[in-house]
Amino acid sequence: MCCRRRWARTRPAGFSLLEVMVVVVIIGLLAGAVAIKVSDHVDRAKLNRAKSDIAIICDAVETFYAEHGRYPTNEEGLSVLSIQSTRDPWERDYEYISPGQDGAYDIVSFGADGREGGDGPDKDIGSWDLDRT
């Protein structure tokens, strides 16, 4: 048997525009899904940091009480405490309110939106949220 030569048309190397577009769309969808998940974790981390900060501030307020026999006044606020920062994760000052709703004082962050009330990352975080056992 004789060898036959096949005269097949060879395809140039590389990808077609359609193939490249499909890959770009798939990568975009995956990046969007990852971005949504990451933003949820960032919001949760900021809420946890605010709770941790408020616990530290409450400890500093209690130390002030032990040293001076009184809690700071609203006029003095948190500036009389020996803590490094009184800024929340959204770069706003924590609010000090004396007397508080259920105790001698409240420490409050108004969340991502900076306004009272809200849900999710906009939720108010306060000293009342802490597990003080």
C-alpha positions, 0 to 999 in steps of 0.5 A: 500500500502506498502512502497517501498524502493528506492535504489537510488545511492546517489551522493557525496556532492560537485562540479564536476571539470567541474562545478568549471571550468565553474565558474572560467571562468565566474569570469575571464571574469567578472574580465576582463571586470571590469579591462578594465572599471577601466583602462579607468577611471584611464586614464581619471582621470590622464588627468583631474589631468594634466589639473588641475595641468596645471591650477594651474601652469598657475596661479603661472606663472601669479602671478610671472608676477604680482610680477616681471613684466616678465614671467620666462625664459626657463632657470628658468623654473617652479623652480622659482614658489611657487608651491609644485610640477611640476610633472605630473600624470606620474611622469615626469616634466611639460615642460615650454616653453616661448614664447608659440605657441599662447601666452607668455608661454606654460605649457605641459605634454606629456601624458602617453608615455612622447613623443610629440603627441599621442592619448588617454592617450598618448595625449599631454595636454597643457595650450592651452587646458584650458578654460581661460574665 
